[in-house]
Amino acid sequence: MKINPIHIIGGGLAGSEAAWQLAESGIHVVLHEMRPNRNTQAHKSSNLAELVCSNSFRSDDTYFNAVGLLHEEMRRLNSLIMLSADSNKVPAGGALAVDRDDFSQQVSKTLINHPMVTLDYNEITTLPDDWEQVIIATGPLTSPALTDEIIKLTGEKNLAFFDAIAPIIQINSIDFDIAWYQSRYDKAGPGGNGKDYINCPLSKEQFEGFIDNLIQGDKVDFKDWEKSTPYFEGCLPIEVMAERGRETLRFGPMKPIGLTNPNTGKRSHAVVQLRQDNALGTLYNMVGFQTKLKYGAQETIFRTIPGLNNAEFSRLGGIHRNTFINSPRLLDSTLRLKKSPRFRFAGQITGVEGYVESSAIGLLAGKFAAAEKLNKSFDLKSIRPPETTAHGALLSYITEGAKAETFQPMNINFGLLPAANENSLTNIPKKLRKKEKRKLISERALFDLGLWKTTYQNFLN
Ligand SMILES: Cc1cc2nc3c(=O)[nH]c(=O)nc-3n(C[C@H](O)[C@H](O)[C@H](O)COP(=O)(O)OP(=O)(O)OC[C@H]3O[C@@H](n4cnc5c(N)ncnc54)[C@H](O)[C@@H]3O)c2cc1C
């Protein structure tokens, strides 16, 4: 019997990893990559899995850093991206950095020489009806024609825009001797209880110092091709608002009205509000705090806000061009489009952020597609990695944990992994020092990943 190939669109980090996972399961893959026939604004070569900017895969610390944990899980799941990164390391302290050309060439050669992979160097502009199973992994710079197709397919209004990303903070790093829970005017709103926001108060003096820091802080420049895209007035960076007028923020995201500081019984001069960001309630985003400040400047300046002096950031703010879909609304729990399940999405287009996260979602898309192809009694629940693993936590966030209305791209971080979990043998005690907690979470993740790997293999056989 002739088995139809699986079509993967986009030979970047996610598409290459997905192709490898499928090919290694004995499934024929056609990998469509438009470069070098048609280029993006950022890619420079014809290699698969090109790194468009930094050559770093960030921290390689398995037990104390969430991205290091994701690396290790990927290694244990036979990742081509990790194999190629490890073979082409350059010195970078605790980080995993690579020789970018050698890295991409190794990925390219491995796939080009694989008997189950066929390369097609064409831009895909329409989605043929006779492609039975498709993985779309065209990344943040998806070509305009395909972006239009995806808009039609998903029913979304727009996919490519300036991402205004506000920082996200881990709740256990907020000082509740200073901060308090309250919704403005105690309004409960739909699904709320009148105490839905965390509020951090600033005195006049603290506010003035904060505005000076914002105006003077180091900012990231736009790339040339980004300059033609205007800001949306509705999501101006906070430093741009501060430059327009020293009081602007007190009438915008830092307005204090309707909020009473329980420590003084009075209204504060200004307030920073944080809103719950995930279903677990471990992450809170800084409302209206999109910014182009450099990461180091953000950490320093935001930690001057009372209540946030020891803030741990799960994500820092940013503004850049991006293309991603609203995964919590559109995808099922194995990354298939709910409306049309022959399409699966992978990589940055699903709303994860970064090389490693994009590759990890490519790896899962490949494994899920293989399971679907090889086992007709495909059961969504049994092939998802548990959310106690870094892979499972990231997948869970993008497909169901995040709120669809405010969905923004996400890096892996410990705030996504639950402390307690009914499906895991280990719950993490609450009263542990941060380092001990991280180690336990990572050990549990690797243990649970091992169990899931066996379940997955049994499912295929
Ligand atoms: C300017 C910029 C800088 C970045 N810097 C960093 C960084 O320093 N560190 C970091 O971790 N992340 C960075 N990112 C994010 C990074 O791009 C992604 O994390 C990662 O490359 C995404 O992997 P992906 O496989 O989803 O997409 P990509 O790696 O971009 O791969 C998508 C592939 O699809 C191809 N393609 C697009 N449209 C079509 C089509 N219609 N037909 C066929 N092929 C198509 C593209 O040519 C590309 O090869 C940056 C992103 C941008 C845009």
Ligand as a Chemical Component Dictionary entry (heavy atoms), coordinates in Angstrom:
data_LIG
# 
_chem_comp.id                   LIG 
_chem_comp.type                 NON-POLYMER 
_chem_comp.pdbx_formal_charge   0 
_chem_comp.three_letter_code    LIG 
# 
loop_
_chem_comp_atom.comp_id 
_chem_comp_atom.atom_id 
_chem_comp_atom.alt_atom_id 
_chem_comp_atom.type_symbol 
_chem_comp_atom.charge 
_chem_comp_atom.model_Cartn_x 
_chem_comp_atom.model_Cartn_y 
_chem_comp_atom.model_Cartn_z 
_chem_comp_atom.pdbx_ordinal 
LIG C1  C1  C 0 14.810 39.290 13.117 1  
LIG C2  C2  C 0 14.665 38.157 14.071 2  
LIG C3  C3  C 0 15.663 37.903 15.013 3  
LIG C4  C4  C 0 15.541 36.843 15.918 4  
LIG N1  N1  N 0 16.545 36.590 16.824 5  
LIG C5  C5  C 0 16.453 35.536 17.661 6  
LIG C6  C6  C 0 17.519 35.207 18.568 7  
LIG O1  O1  O 0 18.535 35.894 18.606 8  
LIG N2  N2  N 0 17.384 34.143 19.389 9  
LIG C7  C7  C 0 16.265 33.349 19.362 10 
LIG O2  O2  O 0 16.209 32.377 20.132 11 
LIG N3  N3  N 0 15.249 33.615 18.500 12 
LIG C8  C8  C 0 15.312 34.681 17.664 13 
LIG N4  N4  N 0 14.287 34.982 16.785 14 
LIG C9  C9  C 0 13.159 34.141 16.751 15 
LIG C10 C10 C 0 13.538 33.022 15.761 16 
LIG O3  O3  O 0 13.340 33.327 14.454 17 
LIG C11 C11 C 0 12.707 31.880 15.923 18 
LIG O4  O4  O 0 12.732 31.587 17.256 19 
LIG C12 C12 C 0 13.090 30.646 15.146 20 
LIG O5  O5  O 0 13.925 30.802 14.027 21 
LIG C13 C13 C 0 11.778 30.176 14.704 22 
LIG O6  O6  O 0 11.909 28.921 14.167 23 
LIG P1  P1  P 0 10.839 28.466 13.111 24 
LIG O7  O7  O 0 11.277 27.156 12.588 25 
LIG O8  O8  O 0 9.485  28.581 13.685 26 
LIG O9  O9  O 0 10.962 29.582 11.966 27 
LIG P2  P2  P 0 12.206 29.848 11.004 28 
LIG O10 O10 O 0 13.449 29.339 11.600 29 
LIG O11 O11 O 0 12.129 31.276 10.624 30 
LIG O12 O12 O 0 11.882 28.928 9.739  31 
LIG C14 C14 C 0 10.796 29.179 8.884  32 
LIG C15 C15 C 0 11.209 28.777 7.493  33 
LIG O13 O13 O 0 10.064 28.832 6.649  34 
LIG C16 C16 C 0 10.464 29.342 5.386  35 
LIG N5  N5  N 0 9.253  29.865 4.725  36 
LIG C17 C17 C 0 8.531  30.967 5.053  37 
LIG N6  N6  N 0 7.451  31.072 4.244  38 
LIG C18 C18 C 0 7.493  30.016 3.385  39 
LIG C19 C19 C 0 6.650  29.562 2.318  40 
LIG N7  N7  N 0 5.544  30.218 1.964  41 
LIG N8  N8  N 0 7.010  28.447 1.634  42 
LIG C20 C20 C 0 8.126  27.756 1.960  43 
LIG N9  N9  N 0 8.965  28.138 2.954  44 
LIG C21 C21 C 0 8.631  29.245 3.690  45 
LIG C22 C22 C 0 11.520 30.366 5.724  46 
LIG O14 O14 O 0 12.379 30.604 4.634  47 
LIG C23 C23 C 0 12.242 29.696 6.894  48 
LIG O15 O15 O 0 13.334 28.934 6.483  49 
LIG C24 C24 C 0 14.384 36.032 15.878 50 
LIG C25 C25 C 0 13.388 36.283 14.922 51 
LIG C26 C26 C 0 13.510 37.333 14.027 52 
LIG C27 C27 C 0 12.434 37.568 13.020 53 
# 
loop_
_chem_comp_bond.comp_id 
_chem_comp_bond.atom_id_1 
_chem_comp_bond.atom_id_2 
_chem_comp_bond.value_order 
_chem_comp_bond.pdbx_ordinal 
LIG C1  C2  SING 1  
LIG C2  C3  SING 2  
LIG C2  C26 DOUB 3  
LIG C3  C4  DOUB 4  
LIG C4  N1  SING 5  
LIG C4  C24 SING 6  
LIG N1  C5  DOUB 7  
LIG C5  C6  SING 8  
LIG C5  C8  SING 9  
LIG C6  O1  DOUB 10 
LIG C6  N2  SING 11 
LIG N2  C7  SING 12 
LIG C7  O2  DOUB 13 
LIG C7  N3  SING 14 
LIG N3  C8  DOUB 15 
LIG C8  N4  SING 16 
LIG N4  C9  SING 17 
LIG N4  C24 SING 18 
LIG C9  C10 SING 19 
LIG C10 O3  SING 20 
LIG C10 C11 SING 21 
LIG C11 O4  SING 22 
LIG C11 C12 SING 23 
LIG C12 O5  SING 24 
LIG C12 C13 SING 25 
LIG C13 O6  SING 26 
LIG O6  P1  SING 27 
LIG P1  O7  DOUB 28 
LIG P1  O8  SING 29 
LIG P1  O9  SING 30 
LIG O9  P2  SING 31 
LIG P2  O10 DOUB 32 
LIG P2  O11 SING 33 
LIG P2  O12 SING 34 
LIG O12 C14 SING 35 
LIG C14 C15 SING 36 
LIG C15 O13 SING 37 
LIG C15 C23 SING 38 
LIG O13 C16 SING 39 
LIG C16 N5  SING 40 
LIG C16 C22 SING 41 
LIG N5  C17 SING 42 
LIG N5  C21 SING 43 
LIG C17 N6  DOUB 44 
LIG N6  C18 SING 45 
LIG C18 C19 SING 46 
LIG C18 C21 DOUB 47 
LIG C19 N7  SING 48 
LIG C19 N8  DOUB 49 
LIG N8  C20 SING 50 
LIG C20 N9  DOUB 51 
LIG N9  C21 SING 52 
LIG C22 O14 SING 53 
LIG C22 C23 SING 54 
LIG C23 O15 SING 55 
LIG C24 C25 DOUB 56 
LIG C25 C26 SING 57 
LIG C26 C27 SING 58 
# 
